């Protein structure tokens, strides 16, 4: 297999049959040794984070499959920390789509004049450009369309899928009395029809989740979610 991409938290390989293999690492995003799902740098390495992230990703992708929500997921090998997926092309040079249920993190830093910390939000969807040099700037629907990154029709699909998937994850977490504050997704186009599907992962490293008002670290979230 041929390595085609080296990322912060995973590497991507192309398999002989044309599908892709994602190899999950133990690196997570953050700054100064503190985890932050919205950060654009690797902040720390947590032993077992790769397998933990993949285990939770597999759980959520299979839950989405049951509901007929389109993703790139094919299967996963937890022991090897790998996931096989359908090849997808990203929008432009990559977008991140955040679904927010409470005002925390960068949302609060930007809108703190009007928002209170922890204020409830109604599955607010925010799109940012993957651009480390410019600190992943937020971008509007109009700008996405005008810059040729995606059309307004595609944006509507993207927003709808983001809220659908966010609500599935939120409901799954609620089964363990865990509250989802926000979650970050990535999407891409697959196949000749260029269907928009969820790509990448759904793990503790992509979200902020709390139980009894206390933040849950990514590895602990995986344990709480997958314990019998």
Secondary structure by P-SEA (a helix, b strand, c coil): cccccccccbbbbbccccbbbbbbcccccccccccccccccccccccaaaaaaaaaaaaaaaaaaaaccccccccccccccbbbbccccccccbbbbbbbcccccccccccccccccccccccbbbbbccccccccccccaaaaaaaccccaaaaaaaaaaaaaaaaaaaaaaaaacccccccccccccccccbbbbbccccccccbbbbcccccccaaaaaaaaccc
